[in-house]
Amino acid sequence: MKNILPKIFLAMILLTAYTIENSMFIRSAHAEKDTPEYAKWGSLAMKTAKSKYPQAQIIDYLHIGREEKGTHAVEKFKLWVRENGQEFGLYIFIEFDPKSNKVKNIQLEKSDR
C-alpha cells in the first residue's frame, strides 16, 4: 500500500500537466482560426480605398463574399466612406488567382447606398 500511493500521486501530477498543456494547444489553435480567410483581401480593399480617396475616413466595412470565376476568384467588399462631409458606399472587387494569390484586377464602384 505504501508503494502505490506515490505512484498514484505521480500519475495525477502527470495527468494534470498533460491536460493543461493540451488545453493551451487547443486554445492557440482555435485563435489562429479566428482570422477569416478573406482578411488579407479586406486589408487590400481598405488600402485601395485610401489610395483612391486619401482624405476619406472608412466608417464601415462589409465582406460581401467570394465568387469563383473560372480559374480566378473575386472577393467582394463594401466600404462606407466619409469625405468632405459626404458619405457614400464604395464597392471593391478584387480578382485574383486562388492558387498563387496573385491579384489580377481591382475594381472600385462608388455608390450612393
C-alpha distances in whole Angstrom, upper triangle without the diagonal:
4,5,5,7,10,10,11,13,15,16,17,19,20,21,23,25,26,27,29,31,32,33,35,37,38,39,41,42,43,46,47,48,50,53,55,57,60,60,61,64,64,65,67,69,69,70,73,74,74,76,79,79,78,79,77,74,71,70,68,67,66,65,67,65,66,68,68,72,72,70,70,68,69,67,69,69,71,71,73,75,77,80,83,82,82,79,79,76,76,75,73,73,71,71,69,68,64,63,65,65,68,70,74,75,75,77,78,79,80,80,81,78
4,6,6,8,10,11,12,14,15,16,18,20,21,22,24,25,27,28,30,31,33,35,36,37,39,41,42,43,45,47,48,50,53,55,57,60,59,61,64,64,64,67,69,68,69,72,73,73,75,78,78,77,78,76,73,70,70,68,66,66,65,67,65,66,68,68,72,72,70,70,68,69,67,69,69,71,71,72,74,76,79,82,81,81,78,78,76,75,74,73,72,71,71,69,68,64,63,64,64,68,70,73,75,74,77,77,79,80,80,81,78
4,6,6,7,9,11,12,13,15,16,17,19,21,22,23,25,27,28,29,31,33,34,35,37,39,40,41,43,45,46,48,51,53,55,58,57,59,62,62,62,65,67,67,68,70,72,72,74,76,76,75,76,75,71,69,68,66,65,64,63,65,63,64,66,66,69,70,68,67,66,67,65,67,67,69,69,71,73,75,78,81,80,80,77,77,75,74,73,71,70,68,69,67,65,62,61,62,62,65,68,71,73,72,75,75,77,78,78,80,77
4,6,5,6,9,10,11,12,14,15,16,18,20,21,22,24,26,27,28,31,32,33,35,36,37,39,41,43,44,45,48,51,52,56,55,56,59,60,60,63,64,64,65,68,69,69,71,74,74,73,74,72,69,67,66,64,62,62,60,62,61,61,63,63,67,67,65,65,63,64,62,64,64,66,67,68,70,73,75,78,78,78,75,74,72,71,70,68,68,66,66,64,63,59,58,59,60,63,65,69,70,70,72,73,75,76,76,77,74
4,5,5,6,9,10,11,12,14,15,17,19,20,21,23,25,26,27,29,30,32,33,35,36,38,39,41,43,44,47,50,51,55,54,55,58,58,58,61,63,63,64,67,68,68,70,72,72,71,72,70,67,65,64,62,61,60,59,61,60,60,63,63,66,67,65,64,63,64,61,63,63,65,65,67,69,71,73,76,76,76,73,73,70,70,69,67,67,65,66,64,62,59,58,59,59,63,65,68,69,69,71,72,73,74,74,75,73
4,5,5,6,9,10,11,12,14,15,17,18,20,21,23,24,26,27,29,30,32,33,35,36,38,40,41,43,45,48,50,53,52,53,57,57,57,59,61,61,62,65,66,66,68,71,71,69,70,69,66,63,63,61,59,59,58,60,59,59,62,62,65,66,64,63,61,62,60,62,62,64,64,65,67,69,72,75,74,74,71,71,69,68,67,66,65,63,64,62,61,57,56,57,57,61,63,66,68,67,69,70,72,73,73,74,72
4,5,5,6,9,10,11,12,14,15,16,18,20,21,22,24,26,27,28,30,32,33,34,36,38,39,41,44,46,48,51,50,52,55,55,55,58,60,60,61,64,65,65,67,69,69,68,70,68,65,62,62,60,58,57,56,58,57,57,59,59,63,63,61,61,59,60,58,60,60,62,62,64,66,68,71,74,73,73,70,70,68,67,66,64,63,61,62,60,58,55,54,55,55,58,61,64,66,65,68,68,70,71,72,73,70
4,5,5,6,9,10,10,12,14,15,16,18,20,21,22,24,26,27,29,31,31,33,35,37,38,39,42,45,46,50,49,51,54,54,54,57,58,58,59,62,63,63,66,68,68,67,68,66,63,61,60,58,56,55,54,56,55,55,58,58,61,62,60,59,58,59,57,58,58,60,60,62,64,66,69,72,72,71,68,68,66,65,64,62,62,60,61,59,57,54,53,54,54,58,60,63,65,64,66,67,69,70,70,71,68
4,5,5,6,9,10,11,12,14,15,17,19,20,21,23,25,26,27,29,31,32,33,35,37,38,41,44,45,49,48,49,53,52,52,55,57,57,58,61,62,62,64,66,66,65,66,64,61,59,58,56,55,54,53,56,54,55,57,58,61,62,60,59,57,58,56,58,57,59,59,61,63,65,67,70,70,70,67,67,64,64,63,61,61,59,60,58,57,53,53,54,53,57,59,62,64,63,65,66,68,68,68,70,67
4,5,5,6,9,10,11,12,14,16,17,18,20,21,23,24,26,27,29,30,32,34,35,37,40,42,44,47,46,47,51,51,51,53,55,55,56,59,60,60,62,65,65,64,65,63,60,58,57,55,54,53,52,54,53,53,56,56,59,60,58,57,55,56,54,56,56,58,58,60,62,64,66,69,69,69,66,66,63,63,61,60,59,57,58,56,55,51,50,51,51,55,57,60,62,61,63,64,66,67,67,69,66
4,5,5,6,9,10,10,12,14,15,16,18,20,21,22,24,26,27,28,30,32,33,35,38,40,42,45,44,46,49,49,49,52,54,54,55,58,59,59,61,63,64,63,64,62,59,56,56,54,52,51,50,52,51,51,53,53,57,57,55,55,53,54,52,54,54,56,56,58,60,62,65,68,68,68,64,64,62,61,60,58,57,55,56,54,53,49,48,49,49,53,55,58,60,59,62,62,64,65,66,67,64
4,6,5,6,9,10,10,12,14,15,16,18,20,21,23,25,26,27,29,31,32,33,36,39,41,44,43,45,48,48,48,51,52,52,53,56,57,57,60,62,62,61,62,60,57,54,54,52,50,49,48,51,49,50,52,53,56,57,55,54,52,53,51,53,52,54,54,56,58,60,63,66,65,65,62,62,60,59,58,56,56,54,55,53,52,49,48,49,49,52,54,58,59,58,60,61,63,64,64,65,62
4,5,5,6,9,10,11,12,14,15,17,19,20,21,23,25,26,27,29,31,32,35,38,40,43,42,43,46,46,46,49,51,51,52,55,56,55,58,60,60,59,60,58,55,53,52,50,49,48,47,50,48,49,52,52,56,56,54,53,51,52,50,52,51,53,53,55,57,59,61,64,64,64,61,61,59,58,57,55,55,53,54,52,51,48,47,48,47,51,53,56,58,57,59,60,61,62,63,64,61
4,5,5,6,9,10,11,12,14,16,17,18,20,21,23,24,26,28,29,31,33,36,38,41,40,41,45,45,45,47,49,49,50,53,54,54,56,59,59,58,59,57,54,52,52,50,48,47,46,48,47,47,50,50,53,54,52,51,49,50,48,50,50,52,52,54,56,58,61,64,63,63,60,60,57,57,55,54,53,51,52,50,48,45,44,45,45,48,51,54,55,55,57,58,60,61,61,63,60
4,5,5,6,9,10,10,12,14,15,16,18,20,21,22,24,26,27,29,32,34,36,39,38,40,43,43,43,46,48,48,49,52,53,53,55,58,58,57,58,56,53,51,50,48,46,45,44,46,45,45,48,48,51,52,50,49,47,48,46,48,48,50,50,52,54,57,59,62,62,62,59,58,56,55,54,52,51,50,50,48,47,44,43,44,44,47,49,53,54,54,56,56,58,59,59,61,58
4,5,5,6,9,10,11,12,14,15,17,19,20,21,23,25,26,27,30,33,35,38,37,39,42,42,42,45,47,46,47,50,51,51,53,56,56,55,56,54,51,48,48,46,44,44,43,45,44,44,47,48,51,52,50,49,47,48,45,47,46,48,48,50,52,54,57,60,59,59,56,56,54,53,52,51,50,49,50,48,47,43,43,44,43,47,49,52,53,53,55,55,57,58,58,59,56
4,5,5,6,9,10,11,12,14,16,17,19,20,21,23,25,26,29,32,34,37,36,37,40,40,40,43,45,45,46,48,50,49,51,54,54,53,54,52,49,47,47,45,43,43,42,44,43,43,46,46,50,51,48,47,46,46,44,46,45,47,47,49,51,53,56,59,58,58,55,55,53,52,51,49,49,47,48,46,45,42,41,42,41,45,47,50,51,51,53,54,56,56,57,58,56
4,6,5,6,8,10,11,12,14,16,16,18,20,22,23,25,27,30,31,35,34,35,39,39,39,42,43,43,44,47,48,49,51,53,53,52,54,52,49,46,46,44,42,41,40,42,41,41,44,44,47,48,46,45,43,44,42,44,44,46,46,48,50,53,55,58,58,58,55,54,52,51,49,48,47,45,46,44,43,39,38,39,39,43,45,48,50,49,51,52,54,55,55,57,54
4,6,5,6,9,10,11,12,14,15,16,18,20,22,23,26,28,30,33,33,34,37,37,38,40,42,42,43,46,47,47,49,52,52,51,52,50,47,44,44,42,40,39,38,40,39,39,42,42,46,47,45,44,42,43,40,42,42,44,44,46,48,51,53,56,56,56,52,52,50,49,48,46,46,44,45,43,42,38,38,39,39,42,44,47,49,48,50,50,52,53,53,55,52
4,6,5,6,9,10,11,13,14,15,17,19,21,22,24,27,29,32,31,33,36,36,36,39,40,40,41,44,45,45,47,50,50,49,50,48,45,42,42,40,38,38,37,39,38,39,42,42,46,47,45,44,41,42,40,41,41,42,42,44,46,48,51,54,53,53,50,50,48,47,46,45,44,43,44,42,41,38,38,39,38,41,43,46,47,47,49,49,51,52,52,53,51
4,5,5,6,9,10,11,12,14,16,17,19,21,23,26,27,31,29,31,34,34,34,37,39,39,40,42,44,44,46,48,48,47,49,47,44,41,41,39,37,37,36,38,37,37,40,41,44,45,43,41,39,40,38,40,39,42,42,44,45,48,50,53,53,53,50,50,47,46,45,43,43,41,42,40,39,36,35,36,35,39,41,44,45,45,47,48,50,51,51,53,50
4,5,5,6,9,10,11,12,14,16,17,19,22,24,26,29,28,30,33,33,33,36,38,38,39,42,43,43,45,47,48,47,48,47,44,41,41,38,36,36,34,36,35,35,38,38,41,42,40,39,37,38,36,38,38,40,40,43,45,47,50,53,53,52,49,48,46,45,43,42,41,39,40,38,37,34,33,34,34,37,39,42,44,43,45,46,48,49,50,51,49
4,5,5,6,9,10,11,12,15,16,17,20,23,25,28,27,29,32,31,32,35,36,36,38,40,41,41,44,46,46,45,46,44,41,39,38,36,34,33,32,35,33,34,37,37,41,42,40,39,37,37,35,36,36,38,38,40,42,45,47,51,50,50,46,46,44,43,42,40,40,38,39,38,37,34,34,35,34,37,39,42,43,42,44,45,46,47,47,49,46
4,5,5,6,9,10,11,13,15,16,18,21,23,26,25,26,30,30,29,32,34,34,35,38,39,39,41,44,44,43,44,42,39,36,36,34,32,32,31,34,32,33,36,37,40,41,39,38,36,36,34,35,35,37,37,39,40,43,45,48,48,48,45,44,42,41,40,39,38,37,38,36,36,32,32,33,32,35,37,40,41,40,42,43,45,46,46,48,45
4,5,5,6,9,10,11,13,15,17,20,21,24,23,25,28,28,28,31,33,33,34,37,38,38,40,42,43,42,44,42,39,36,36,34,32,31,30,32,31,31,34,34,38,38,36,35,33,34,32,34,33,36,36,38,40,43,45,48,48,48,45,44,41,40,39,37,37,35,36,33,33,29,29,30,29,33,34,38,39,38,41,41,43,45,45,47,44
4,6,5,6,9,10,11,13,16,18,20,23,22,24,27,27,27,30,32,32,33,36,37,38,40,42,42,42,43,41,38,35,35,32,30,29,28,30,28,29,32,32,36,37,35,34,32,32,30,32,32,34,34,37,39,41,44,47,47,46,43,42,40,39,37,36,35,33,34,33,32,28,28,30,29,32,34,37,38,37,39,40,42,43,43,45,42
4,5,5,6,9,10,11,14,17,19,22,21,23,26,25,25,29,30,30,31,34,35,35,37,40,40,39,40,38,35,32,32,30,28,27,26,29,27,28,31,32,36,37,35,34,31,32,29,30,30,32,32,34,36,38,41,44,44,43,40,40,37,37,35,34,34,32,34,32,32,29,29,30,28,32,33,36,37,36,38,38,40,41,41,43,40
4,5,5,7,9,10,12,15,17,20,19,20,23,23,23,26,28,28,29,32,33,33,35,38,38,37,38,37,34,31,31,29,27,27,25,28,27,27,30,31,34,36,34,32,30,30,27,29,29,31,31,33,35,37,40,43,43,43,40,39,36,35,34,32,32,30,32,30,30,26,27,27,26,29,31,34,35,34,36,37,39,40,40,42,40
4,5,5,7,9,11,14,15,18,18,19,22,23,23,25,27,28,29,31,33,33,35,37,38,37,39,37,34,31,31,29,26,26,24,26,25,25,28,28,32,33,31,29,27,28,25,28,27,30,30,33,35,38,40,44,43,43,40,39,36,35,33,31,31,29,30,28,27,24,24,25,24,27,29,32,33,33,35,36,38,39,40,41,39
4,5,5,7,10,12,14,17,16,19,21,21,22,25,26,26,28,30,31,32,34,36,36,36,38,35,32,29,29,26,24,23,22,24,23,23,26,27,31,32,31,29,26,27,24,26,25,28,28,31,33,35,38,42,41,40,37,36,34,33,31,30,29,28,29,27,27,24,25,26,24,28,29,32,33,32,34,34,36,37,37,39,36
4,5,5,8,11,13,16,14,17,19,19,19,22,24,24,25,28,29,29,31,33,34,33,34,32,29,26,26,24,22,22,20,23,22,23,26,27,31,32,31,29,26,26,23,25,24,26,26,28,30,33,35,39,38,38,35,34,32,31,29,28,28,26,28,27,27,24,25,25,23,27,27,31,31,30,32,32,34,35,35,37,35
4,5,6,9,11,14,12,14,17,17,17,20,22,22,23,26,27,28,30,32,32,32,34,32,29,26,26,24,22,21,19,22,21,21,24,25,28,30,28,26,23,24,21,23,23,25,25,28,30,33,35,38,38,38,35,34,31,29,28,26,26,24,25,23,23,20,21,21,20,23,24,28,29,28,30,30,33,34,35,37,34
4,5,7,9,12,12,14,16,16,17,20,21,22,24,26,27,28,30,32,32,32,34,32,29,26,26,23,20,19,17,20,18,18,21,22,26,27,26,24,21,22,19,21,21,23,24,27,29,32,35,38,38,37,34,32,29,28,26,25,24,23,24,22,22,19,20,21,19,23,24,27,28,27,29,29,31,32,33,35,32
4,6,9,11,10,13,16,15,16,19,20,20,22,24,25,26,28,30,30,30,31,29,26,23,23,20,17,17,15,18,17,18,22,23,26,28,27,25,22,22,19,20,19,21,22,24,26,29,32,35,35,34,31,30,27,26,25,23,23,22,24,23,23,20,22,23,20,24,24,27,27,26,28,28,29,30,31,32,30
4,7,8,7,9,12,12,12,15,16,17,18,21,22,22,25,26,27,27,28,26,24,20,21,18,15,15,13,16,15,16,20,21,24,26,25,22,19,19,16,17,16,19,19,22,24,27,29,33,33,32,29,27,25,23,22,20,20,19,21,20,21,18,19,20,17,20,21,24,24,23,24,25,27,28,28,30,28
4,5,5,9,10,10,12,14,15,16,18,19,20,22,24,25,26,26,28,26,23,20,20,17,14,13,10,13,12,12,16,18,21,23,22,19,16,16,12,14,14,16,17,20,23,26,28,32,32,31,27,26,23,21,19,18,17,16,18,17,18,15,17,18,15,19,19,21,22,20,22,22,24,25,26,28,26
4,6,7,8,10,12,13,14,16,17,19,20,22,23,25,26,26,29,26,25,21,22,19,15,14,11,13,11,10,14,15,18,20,18,16,13,13,10,13,13,17,18,21,24,27,29,33,33,32,28,26,23,21,19,17,16,14,15,14,14,11,14,14,12,15,16,18,19,18,20,21,23,25,26,29,27
4,6,5,6,9,10,10,12,14,15,16,19,20,21,22,23,25,23,21,18,19,16,12,11,8,10,9,8,12,14,16,19,18,15,11,11,7,9,10,13,15,18,20,24,26,30,30,28,25,23,20,17,15,13,12,11,12,12,14,11,14,15,11,14,13,16,16,15,17,17,19,21,22,25,23
4,5,5,6,9,10,11,12,14,15,17,18,20,21,21,23,21,19,16,17,15,11,11,9,12,12,12,16,17,20,22,21,18,15,14,10,12,11,14,14,17,19,22,24,28,28,27,24,22,19,17,16,14,14,12,15,14,16,14,17,16,13,15,15,18,18,16,18,18,20,22,23,25,23
4,5,5,6,9,10,11,12,14,15,17,19,20,20,23,21,20,17,19,17,13,14,12,14,14,13,16,17,19,21,20,17,14,13,10,12,12,15,15,18,20,23,24,28,29,28,25,23,20,18,16,14,13,11,13,12,14,13,15,14,10,12,12,15,15,14,16,17,20,22,23,26,25
4,5,5,6,9,10,10,12,14,15,16,18,19,22,20,19,16,18,15,12,12,9,12,11,11,13,15,16,19,18,14,11,10,7,9,9,12,13,16,18,21,23,27,27,26,23,21,18,15,13,10,10,7,10,10,12,12,14,14,10,11,10,13,12,11,13,14,17,19,20,23,22
4,5,5,6,9,10,11,12,14,15,16,17,19,17,15,12,14,12,8,9,7,10,11,12,15,17,19,22,21,17,14,12,8,9,7,10,10,13,15,18,20,24,24,23,20,18,15,13,12,9,10,9,12,13,16,15,18,17,14,15,13,16,15,12,13,13,16,17,18,21,20
4,5,5,6,9,10,11,12,14,15,15,18,16,15,12,14,13,10,12,11,14,15,15,18,20,21,24,23,19,17,15,12,12,10,12,11,15,15,18,20,23,24,23,20,19,17,14,14,11,13,11,14,14,17,17,19,18,14,15,13,16,15,13,15,15,17,18,20,23,22
4,5,5,6,9,10,10,12,14,14,17,16,16,13,16,15,12,13,12,15,15,15,17,19,19,22,21,17,15,13,11,11,10,13,12,15,16,19,20,23,25,23,21,19,17,14,13,10,10,9,12,12,15,15,18,16,12,12,10,13,12,10,12,12,15,17,19,22,22
4,6,5,6,9,10,11,12,13,16,14,14,11,14,12,10,11,10,12,13,13,16,18,19,22,21,17,15,12,9,9,7,9,9,12,12,16,17,21,22,20,18,15,13,10,9,6,8,8,11,13,16,16,19,18,14,14,12,14,12,8,10,9,12,13,16,18,18
4,5,5,6,9,10,10,11,13,11,10,8,11,10,9,11,11,14,16,17,19,22,22,26,25,21,18,16,13,12,9,10,8,11,10,13,14,18,19,18,16,14,13,10,11,9,11,11,15,16,20,20,23,21,17,18,15,17,15,12,13,11,13,14,16,18,18
4,5,5,6,9,10,10,13,12,12,10,14,14,12,15,15,17,18,19,21,23,24,26,25,21,19,17,15,14,12,13,11,14,13,15,16,19,21,20,18,17,15,13,13,11,13,12,15,16,19,20,23,20,17,16,14,16,14,11,13,12,15,16,18,21,21
4,5,5,6,9,10,13,12,13,11,15,15,13,15,15,17,18,18,20,21,22,24,23,20,18,15,13,13,11,12,11,13,13,15,15,19,21,19,17,16,14,11,11,8,10,10,13,15,18,19,22,20,17,16,13,14,12,8,9,9,12,13,16,19,19
4,5,5,6,8,10,8,10,8,12,12,11,13,14,16,18,19,21,23,23,26,26,22,20,17,15,13,11,10,8,10,9,11,12,15,17,15,14,12,11,8,9,8,11,12,16,18,21,22,25,23,20,19,16,17,14,11,10,8,10,10,13,16,16
4,5,5,5,8,7,8,8,12,13,13,16,17,19,21,22,24,26,27,29,29,25,23,20,18,17,14,14,11,12,10,11,11,14,16,16,14,14,13,11,13,12,15,15,19,20,24,24,27,25,22,21,18,19,17,14,14,12,14,13,16,18,19
4,6,5,9,10,12,12,16,17,16,19,19,21,23,23,25,26,26,29,28,24,23,20,19,18,16,16,14,15,13,14,13,16,19,18,17,16,16,13,14,13,15,15,18,19,23,24,27,24,21,19,17,18,15,12,13,11,14,14,18,20,21
4,6,9,9,12,12,16,17,16,18,19,20,22,23,24,26,26,28,28,24,23,20,18,17,15,15,13,14,12,13,12,14,17,16,15,14,13,11,12,11,14,15,18,20,23,25,28,26,22,21,17,18,15,12,11,9,11,11,14,17,19
4,6,5,9,10,13,15,15,18,19,21,23,24,26,28,28,31,31,27,25,22,20,18,16,15,12,12,9,10,8,11,13,12,12,12,12,10,13,13,16,17,21,23,26,28,31,29,25,24,21,21,18,15,14,11,12,11,14,15,17
4,6,8,10,14,16,17,20,21,23,25,26,28,31,31,33,33,29,27,24,22,21,18,17,14,14,11,11,9,11,14,14,14,14,15,14,16,16,19,19,23,24,28,29,31,29,26,25,22,23,20,17,17,14,16,15,17,19,21
4,7,10,13,16,17,20,23,25,27,29,30,33,33,36,36,32,30,27,25,23,20,18,15,14,10,9,6,8,11,12,12,14,15,14,18,18,21,22,26,28,31,32,35,33,29,28,25,27,24,20,20,17,17,15,18,18,20
4,7,9,12,14,17,19,21,24,26,28,31,31,34,34,30,28,25,22,20,17,15,11,10,6,5,4,8,9,9,9,10,12,11,15,15,19,20,24,26,30,30,33,32,28,27,24,26,23,19,18,15,15,13,15,15,17
4,6,9,11,15,18,20,23,25,27,30,31,35,34,30,28,24,22,19,16,14,10,9,6,5,7,10,10,10,9,11,12,12,15,16,19,20,24,26,30,30,33,31,28,28,25,26,24,20,19,16,17,15,16,16,16
4,6,8,11,14,16,19,21,24,27,28,32,31,28,25,21,18,16,12,10,7,6,5,7,9,12,13,12,10,10,10,10,12,13,16,18,22,23,27,27,30,29,25,25,23,24,22,18,17,14,15,13,14,15,15
4,7,11,14,16,19,22,25,28,29,33,33,29,26,23,20,17,13,11,7,5,5,7,10,13,12,12,9,10,10,11,14,15,18,20,24,26,29,29,32,31,27,28,25,27,24,21,20,17,17,15,14,14,14
4,7,10,13,16,19,22,25,27,30,30,27,23,20,17,14,11,8,6,5,7,10,13,17,15,14,11,11,9,10,12,13,16,18,22,24,27,26,29,29,25,26,24,25,23,19,19,16,16,14,14,14,13
4,7,10,12,15,18,21,23,27,27,23,20,17,13,11,7,6,5,6,9,12,15,19,18,17,13,12,10,10,10,11,13,15,18,20,23,22,26,25,22,23,20,22,20,17,16,14,15,14,14,15,13
4,6,9,12,15,19,21,24,25,21,18,15,11,9,6,5,6,9,12,15,18,22,21,19,15,14,11,10,10,10,12,14,17,19,22,21,24,24,21,22,20,22,20,17,16,14,14,15,14,16,13
4,6,9,12,15,17,21,21,18,14,11,8,6,5,7,9,12,15,18,21,25,25,22,19,16,13,12,10,10,10,11,14,16,18,17,21,21,18,19,17,19,17,15,15,14,15,16,16,18,16
4,7,10,13,15,19,20,17,13,10,8,5,5,7,10,13,16,20,23,26,26,23,19,17,13,12,9,10,10,12,14,16,19,17,21,22,19,20,18,19,17,15,14,14,14,15,15,17,14
4,7,10,13,16,17,14,10,8,6,5,7,10,13,16,19,23,26,29,29,26,23,20,16,15,12,11,10,11,12,14,16,14,18,19,16,18,17,18,17,15,15,16,16,18,18,20,18
4,7,9,13,13,10,7,6,4,6,9,13,16,19,22,26,28,31,32,29,25,22,19,17,13,12,9,9,10,11,12,11,15,16,14,15,14,15,14,14,14,16,17,19,20,23,21
4,6,10,11,9,6,5,7,8,12,15,18,21,24,28,30,33,33,30,27,24,20,18,14,13,10,10,9,11,12,11,15,17,15,16,14,14,14,14,14,16,17,20,20,24,22
4,6,8,6,4,6,9,11,15,18,21,25,27,31,33,36,37,34,31,27,24,21,18,16,12,12,9,10,10,9,12,15,13,15,14,14,14,15,16,18,20,23,24,27,25
4,6,5,5,7,11,12,16,19,22,26,28,31,33,36,37,34,31,28,24,22,18,16,12,12,9,10,10,10,13,15,14,14,13,12,13,14,15,18,19,23,24,27,26
4,5,8,10,14,16,20,23,26,29,31,35,36,40,41,38,35,31,28,25,21,19,16,14,11,11,10,11,12,15,15,15,15,13,14,17,18,21,22,26,27,31,30
4,7,10,14,17,20,24,26,30,32,35,37,40,41,38,36,32,29,26,22,20,16,14,10,9,7,8,9,11,12,12,12,11,14,16,18,21,23,27,29,32,31
4,7,10,13,17,20,23,26,28,32,33,36,37,35,32,29,25,22,19,16,12,10,7,6,5,6,9,10,9,10,9,8,10,13,15,18,20,24,25,29,28
4,7,10,13,17,20,23,25,29,30,34,35,32,29,26,22,20,16,13,10,8,6,6,6,6,10,11,9,11,10,10,11,12,13,16,18,21,23,26,25
4,6,10,13,16,20,21,25,27,30,31,28,25,22,19,16,12,10,6,5,4,6,9,9,13,14,11,12,10,10,9,9,10,13,14,18,19,22,21
4,7,10,13,17,19,23,24,28,29,26,23,20,16,14,11,8,6,5,7,8,11,10,14,15,12,13,11,12,11,10,11,12,14,17,18,21,20
4,7,10,14,16,20,22,25,26,23,20,17,13,11,7,6,5,7,9,11,14,14,18,18,15,16,13,14,12,10,10,10,11,14,14,17,16
4,6,10,13,16,19,22,22,20,16,14,10,8,6,5,6,8,12,14,17,17,21,21,17,18,15,16,14,11,11,10,11,12,13,15,14
4,7,10,13,16,19,19,16,13,10,7,6,4,6,9,12,15,18,21,21,24,24,21,21,18,19,16,13,12,10,9,10,10,12,10
4,6,10,13,16,16,14,10,8,6,5,6,8,11,13,17,19,23,23,26,26,22,22,19,21,18,14,13,10,10,10,10,12,11
4,7,10,14,13,11,7,6,5,6,9,11,15,17,21,23,27,27,30,30,26,26,23,24,21,17,16,13,12,10,9,10,9
4,7,10,10,8,5,5,6,7,10,12,16,18,22,24,28,28,32,31,27,27,24,25,22,18,16,13,12,10,10,10,11
4,7,6,5,4,7,9,10,14,16,20,22,25,28,31,32,35,34,30,30,27,28,25,21,19,16,15,12,12,12,13
4,5,5,6,8,11,12,16,17,21,23,26,29,33,33,36,35,31,31,27,28,25,21,20,16,15,12,13,13,15
4,6,8,11,14,15,19,21,24,26,30,32,36,37,40,39,35,34,31,32,28,25,23,19,18,15,16,15,17
4,7,10,14,16,19,21,25,27,31,34,37,38,41,40,36,36,33,33,30,26,24,21,19,16,16,14,16
4,7,10,13,16,19,22,25,28,31,35,36,39,38,34,34,31,31,28,24,22,18,16,12,12,10,12
4,7,10,13,16,20,22,26,29,32,33,36,36,32,32,28,29,25,22,19,16,14,11,10,8,9
4,7,10,13,16,19,23,26,29,30,34,33,29,29,26,26,22,19,16,13,10,7,6,5,6
4,7,10,13,16,19,23,26,27,30,30,26,26,23,23,20,16,14,10,8,6,5,6,6
4,6,10,13,16,19,23,24,27,27,23,23,19,19,16,12,10,7,6,5,6,9,9
4,7,10,13,16,20,21,24,24,20,20,17,17,14,10,8,6,5,6,7,11,10
4,6,10,13,17,17,21,20,17,16,13,13,10,7,6,5,7,9,11,14,14
4,6,10,13,14,18,18,14,14,11,11,8,6,5,7,9,12,14,17,17
4,6,10,11,15,14,11,10,7,8,6,5,7,9,12,15,17,21,20
4,7,9,12,12,9,9,6,5,5,6,8,12,14,18,20,23,23
4,6,9,8,6,5,4,5,7,9,12,15,18,21,23,27,26
4,6,6,5,5,7,7,10,12,15,19,21,25,27,30,30
4,6,5,8,9,11,13,15,17,20,23,26,28,31,30
4,6,8,11,12,15,17,20,23,26,30,31,35,34
4,5,9,11,14,16,20,23,26,29,31,35,34
4,6,9,12,13,17,19,22,25,28,31,30
4,6,9,11,15,18,21,25,27,31,30
4,6,8,11,14,18,21,24,27,27
4,7,10,14,17,20,23,27,27
4,7,10,13,17,20,23,24
4,7,10,13,16,20,20
4,7,10,13,17,17
4,7,10,13,14
4,6,10,11
4,7,9
4,5
4
